[in-house]
């Protein structure tokens, strides 16, 4: 019997859920959320980093996957100066920040901050899928995926490659042009079958720290109006705050650097709203150790995860030929 297009898509998705390498790598993560914007310059990465920090501060285990291959900036905003490391011959270990957020980005193993990434088309999609399948996140409550602006290769690769993506969050600013382009991003997400969890309006207003006067520099309530028009939830507004820029340049989320600021409180409210409105979800606990075959050998296995006894893996008898560090196993 010939399958319809929808039936084929559902069967393909079911196969990815049951057998895919990406699913295997992410199966210990409760909620997987992509952060998307229609255009650049709306503060999407800053919103991602601070939403992650607000969730982390509320007791959640959080990771960020920086899927912007051409302009990765998550490590800078998190103050990360070290490189991601290979764990064995295949796994990539995300870097853990001082505040406990895990992060992975091409910027963590690319040679130099000023080296451009000039990949095209399918090379970018393959790289994203490879990173998704190789990252060793362990158990997380949230994985936030910071996407580049627009609806090109990287967003499409993410939305199509994570089989149990919980949804996307849209970031916009009050300008009419941003709201217009943002509507295209919302429609693209819906077209690709993603659930839109809500919209965040960044740069919504400026609050004078001396007198308390509020100025709407780019228009008022455009984000709320767009969310209402597109019939998606409105998660909240982020004001214009000089401390926000200072925190980003310092490499510490404003939620951690200035927790009593109006911006930090706004992110905390959004994190609380998101956490309370997502449906309950059970995922298996991450095991104390995992094993995966070493490429080049049919018998050798690497043991992963960290804490107590140190085990040295000898590959000589299996003819592996790979270099291996000491691994610590729970």
Long-range contacts (C-beta under 8 A, 24 or more apart in sequence): 9-193, 13-163, 16-163, 17-163, 17-164, 20-133, 20-163, 21-133, 22-129, 22-132, 22-133, 22-161, 22-162, 22-163, 23-163, 23-164, 24-133, 25-132, 25-133, 25-134, 25-135, 25-136, 25-137, 26-132, 26-137, 26-143, 26-162, 26-164, 27-283, 27-284, 28-137, 28-138, 28-139, 28-140, 28-283, 28-284, 28-285, 28-286, 29-63, 29-137, 29-139, 29-140, 29-141, 29-142, 29-143, 29-283, 30-140, 30-141, 30-142, 30-281, 30-283, 31-141, 31-142, 31-143, 31-166, 31-278, 31-281, 32-142, 32-143, 32-145, 32-162, 32-164, 32-165, 32-166, 33-142, 33-143, 33-144, 33-145, 33-165, 33-166, 33-167, 33-168, 33-169, 33-197, 34-67, 34-144, 34-145, 34-147, 34-155, 34-158, 34-159, 34-162, 34-165, 34-167, 34-168, 34-169, 34-194, 35-144, 35-145, 35-146, 35-147, 35-168, 35-169, 35-171, 36-147, 36-155, 36-168, 36-169, 36-170, 36-171, 36-185, 36-189, 37-147, 37-149, 37-170, 37-171, 37-172, 37-182, 37-185, 38-149, 38-150, 38-151, 38-170, 38-172, 38-178, 38-180, 38-181, 38-182, 38-183, 38-184, 38-185, 38-186, 39-149, 39-150, 39-177, 39-178, 39-181, 39-182, 40-148, 40-149, 40-150, 41-149, 41-173, 42-149, 42-171, 42-172, 42-173, 42-178, 42-202, 42-203, 43-171, 43-173, 43-202, 43-203, 43-238, 44-146, 44-147, 44-149, 44-171, 44-202, 45-73, 45-74, 45-77, 45-146, 46-77, 46-202, 46-244, 46-248, 47-171, 47-200, 47-202, 47-238, 47-267, 48-74, 48-144, 48-146, 49-74, 49-77, 49-78, 49-146, 49-248, 49-253, 50-253, 50-254, 50-255, 50-263, 50-264, 50-267, 51-144, 51-169, 51-200, 51-267, 51-270, 51-271, 51-274, 52-101, 52-142, 52-144, 52-253, 53-99, 53-101, 53-253, 53-254, 53-255, 53-256, 53-267, 54-255, 54-264, 54-267, 54-268, 54-270, 54-271, 55-141, 55-142, 55-271, 55-274, 55-275, 56-99, 56-100, 56-101, 57-255, 57-256, 57-259, 57-268, 57-271, 58-268, 58-271, 58-272, 58-275, 60-141, 60-142, 60-275, 61-100, 61-139, 61-140, 61-141, 61-142, 62-100, 62-101, 62-102, 62-140, 62-141, 62-142, 62-143, 62-144, 63-94, 63-101, 63-102, 63-103, 63-104, 63-137, 63-140, 63-142, 63-143, 63-144, 64-101, 64-102, 64-103, 64-104, 64-143, 64-144, 64-145, 64-146, 65-103, 65-104, 65-105, 65-131, 65-132, 65-135, 65-143, 65-144, 65-145, 65-146, 66-103, 66-104, 66-105, 66-106, 66-107, 66-146, 67-128, 67-145, 67-146, 67-147, 67-148, 67-154, 67-155, 67-157, 67-158, 68-105, 68-146, 68-147, 68-148, 68-154, 69-106, 69-117, 69-119, 69-124, 69-127, 69-128, 69-148, 69-154, 70-116, 70-117, 70-148, 71-148, 72-105, 72-106, 72-107, 72-110, 73-107, 74-103, 74-105, 74-107, 74-146, 75-103, 75-105, 75-107, 75-108, 76-107, 76-248, 76-251, 77-248, 77-251, 77-253, 78-103, 78-251, 78-253, 79-250, 79-251, 79-252, 80-108, 80-251, 82-108, 83-108, 83-109, 84-108, 84-109, 87-136, 87-302, 87-304, 87-327, 88-292, 88-294, 88-302, 88-304, 88-322, 88-324, 88-327, 89-294, 89-295, 89-296, 89-302, 89-320, 89-322, 89-324, 90-134, 90-292, 90-294, 90-295, 90-302, 91-134, 91-135, 91-136, 91-292, 91-302, 91-304, 92-131, 92-134, 92-135, 92-136, 93-136, 94-135, 94-136, 94-137, 99-252, 99-253, 99-256, 102-137, 102-140, 104-131, 104-135, 106-131, 121-153, 122-153, 124-153, 124-154, 124-157, 125-153, 125-154, 125-156, 125-157, 125-161, 128-154, 128-157, 128-158, 128-161, 129-157, 129-161, 132-161, 132-162, 136-304, 138-286, 138-305, 139-285, 139-286, 150-185, 151-184, 151-185, 151-188, 155-185, 155-188, 156-192, 159-189, 159-192, 159-193, 159-194, 160-192, 165-194, 165-195, 166-195, 166-197, 166-278, 166-281, 167-194, 167-195, 167-196, 167-197, 168-194, 168-195, 168-196, 168-197, 169-196, 169-197, 169-198, 169-199, 169-200, 169-235, 169-274, 170-196, 170-198, 170-199, 170-200, 170-232, 171-199, 171-200, 171-202, 172-199, 172-200, 172-201, 172-202, 172-222, 172-223, 172-226, 173-201, 173-202, 173-203, 173-204, 173-218, 173-222, 173-223, 174-201, 174-203, 174-204, 174-216, 174-218, 174-219, 174-220, 174-221, 174-222, 174-223, 175-218, 175-219, 175-222, 176-219, 176-222, 178-222, 179-222, 179-223, 179-225, 179-226, 182-226, 183-226, 183-229, 183-230, 186-230, 186-232, 196-230, 196-232, 197-232, 197-233, 197-235, 197-274, 197-278, 198-227, 198-232, 198-233, 198-234, 198-235, 198-274, 199-223, 199-226, 199-227, 199-230, 199-232, 199-233, 199-234, 199-235, 200-235, 200-236, 200-237, 200-238, 200-270, 201-234, 201-236, 201-237, 201-238, 202-237, 202-238, 203-238, 203-239, 203-240, 204-237, 204-238, 204-239, 204-240, 205-237, 205-239, 205-240, 206-239, 206-240, 207-239, 207-241, 207-262, 233-277, 235-270, 235-273, 235-274, 236-266, 236-269, 236-270, 236-273, 237-266, 238-263, 238-266, 238-267, 239-263, 239-266, 288-329, 288-330, 289-329, 289-330, 294-318, 294-320, 294-322, 295-322, 296-320, 296-321, 296-322, 302-327, 303-327, 303-329, 304-329, 305-329, 305-330, 306-330
